[in-house]
Amino acid sequence: MPGRRKKKFNIFSSILKLITFMLAAAIIVIPLTIGVFMYFNSAVHDVRQVTVSENDAIRLSEDGNYLIDIRRGETSQSVGLRLERAGLIKNRYFWNIMCRYFNEHIKTGTYKLELPVTPVGIHSILVSGREILHKVTIPEGVTLKKAALILEQAGICSADSFLASAKNPDIINHYGIPNDSMEGYLFPDTYFFPSEYPADRTVRKMADNFFSKLDIISPTIRGMNVHELNEIVILASIIEREYRVADEAPVMAGVFLNRIRINMRLQSCATVEYIITEIQGKPHPRVLLYVDLEIRNPYNTYLYSGLPPGPISAPGMVALRAAIYPQSTDFLYFRLTDAASGRHYFSRTHDEHIRAADYFTKPPS
């Protein structure tokens, strides 16, 4: 019996010593761990500690904060190295351990970092997906190629990928467009896109916007035959490039439709410019020459009657509304009379059209 008691006492004593050791270790390790964590997770307060670099895709924004671009497919280790070089975190190895602990993927995009900010705070921002959106304005009357360049310069998507998506048969068929591209069906507007946004989603967003605008103008237009709708869009794209003053757009629509009814050529300079710049890839001409009007191309409305095969620009609300609700007139001609105001003179006969040219170009006496 005394032996058993002694053995139990020794076991109890060993356990007590182990517990005491563990408590002592905890007293040392826990504060040390907390201290290390607080040191490496300390926030950067002073902008003088931060070094921006184009190579690291970290830059100072206009409001005094920092912007960081997270590239597609980039690892958290790569991000940590860039953050350490910039001085936004103290140690990339601490960053890597932290990323493994949280086990959340950093998302592609552009993010704003406001000082003071800790590594944990930075990580929370980069996994949130709440990226900076870039404001991009696509002007009325631009072509697909011009819109592609605007988007590329804004860092949204490459021009080539945008054009490829705009000519993707799957996307074209999805919207029921009887053309070989989305020319004319991507609404000119101000958009907010993240960096490196997929080109196909960019095209779809602009197309969705186009059809939503059509619904605003005419709730019944979507029920129209796709070819009839296409003719409206083609006409609107020409009007967009011709009108300067909004109240004249429906009158121009009436002029073009009058010409179509009597099989008279539209003779729109905008269609010839489209051939030169978008099909032939040449610079925009300062003036059209007679030789330009003789270019053998279906888009040349000086040579071929009716509408061209497809839209020549991205029409806005004014041009679309004018094409849907043209003004009924007996005009067949119009010419610019005041370059400053953008006003045109409309006439019924060719003789009247010629007299207007003589009258408005005659120097004042």
Disulfide bonds with the S-S distance in Angstrom:
none
